[in-house]
Amino acid sequence: MTIAHRLNKRVALQQLVKGKTPSGAPTEVWENVIKTGDSKIWAGKRELTGRQYVAAGGTQNAVQAEWEIRRRAGVVPAMRLVYGADIYDIEAVLEQQDGSLKLMCSKGANKRG
C-alpha cells in the first residue's frame, strides 16, 4: 500500500506559543503549525495500546497511537496532534525510509493540556 493510501485522516499539528498580555501577564496558547488553508495535513492512524487506571479518585483512560504523516521539517516531540476533538501528545518522531514520519503519540490524561 502506498503512503497516499494510508493517509486518510485530516489532522492539525500544534505548538505551544508563549507570550504576554498587554498588561504583561504571561500566556501560553496552542497554535496550528500550518497557517494556510484549513491548517490540516493528511495522516494515517494505528492504535497501539489502550489502558485504564485509577488516578486522583477517578478513572482515567490512556491510549498510545502511531500517526503517520509525510515528512516535513520541524516536527518535534514538544508538539501535539489534533484529530477532531482528540488531542495526542507527540512523544517521539521517527523518520521512515518511504518519505514519511511516524509520530508516536499518547492521548488521555494529557500532560500538555
LUMDRENFI-587795 format. One line per field, with one value per residue (C-alpha): residue number from 1; x, y, z. Coordinates in steps of 0.25 Angstrom, whole numbers, m for minus. Each point is the difference from the previous one (the first is absolute). Layout:
BEGIN
pami	NUM|...
X	X|...
Y	Y|...
Z	Z|...
//
This chain:
BEGIN
pami	1|2|3|4|5|6|7|8|9|10|11|12|13|14|15|16|17|18|19|20|21|22|23|24|25|26|27|28|29|30|31|32|33|34|35|36|37|38|39|40|41|42|43|44|45|46|47|48|49|50|51|52|53|54|55|56|57|58|59|60|61|62|63|64|65|66|67|68|69|70|71|72|73|74|75|76|77|78|79|80|81|82|83|84|85|86|87|88|89|90|91|92|93|94|95|96|97|98|99|100|101|102|103|104|105|106|107|108|109|110|111|112|113
X	0|6|1|m11|m10|4|m2|m15|m3|2|7|7|14|0|12|m1|3|3|m2|m5|m13|0|1|12|m6|6|m9|1|m8|0|1|m1|14|m6|m6|m6|m13|m7|13|m1|8|m3|4|m2|m3|3|m5|12|m6|m11|0|m9|5|m5|7|m4|m13|m5|2|9|2|13|2|13|m1|10|m4|7|2|8|14|1|10|m1|m9|4|m5|m4|m11|m14|m9|m15|m10|m14|m2|11|14|12|13|12|10|10|2|6|4|m3|7|m13|0|m10|1|m5|m5|m1|m11|m8|m14|m8|4|8|12|0|m14
Y	0|14|11|8|m12|m1|15|1|10|15|5|12|2|10|6|7|15|9|15|11|7|15|2|m9|m13|m13|m8|m14|m3|m12|5|m8|m2|1|14|m2|m6|m8|m2|m15|m11|m14|m11|m15|m6|m13|m3|m7|m2|5|0|4|4|7|13|11|m7|m2|m9|5|m6|1|m4|m2|2|1|11|1|12|5|4|15|8|5|m11|m2|m7|13|1|m7|m5|3|m9|5|2|m10|6|m9|4|m4|m8|m3|3|m11|2|m12|m4|2|15|0|4|m9|8|m9|7|m2|5|1|7|9|6|12|5
Z	0|m4|10|m6|2|15|3|1|11|2|12|5|6|11|8|13|m1|12|0|9|1|m1|15|0|5|m6|m10|m6|m12|m10|m14|m13|m6|m15|m2|m14|m5|11|8|m2|m6|m4|10|3|14|6|15|8|14|9|15|11|14|13|3|10|3|m14|m12|m11|m14|m8|m14|m7|m15|m12|m10|m14|m8|m12|4|4|7|14|6|14|13|6|m10|1|m11|0|m7|2|15|3|4|m1|7|m9|8|m12|m15|m8|m14|m10|m13|m8|2|12|15|10|12|13|8|13|3|13|13|m9|6|m9|1
//
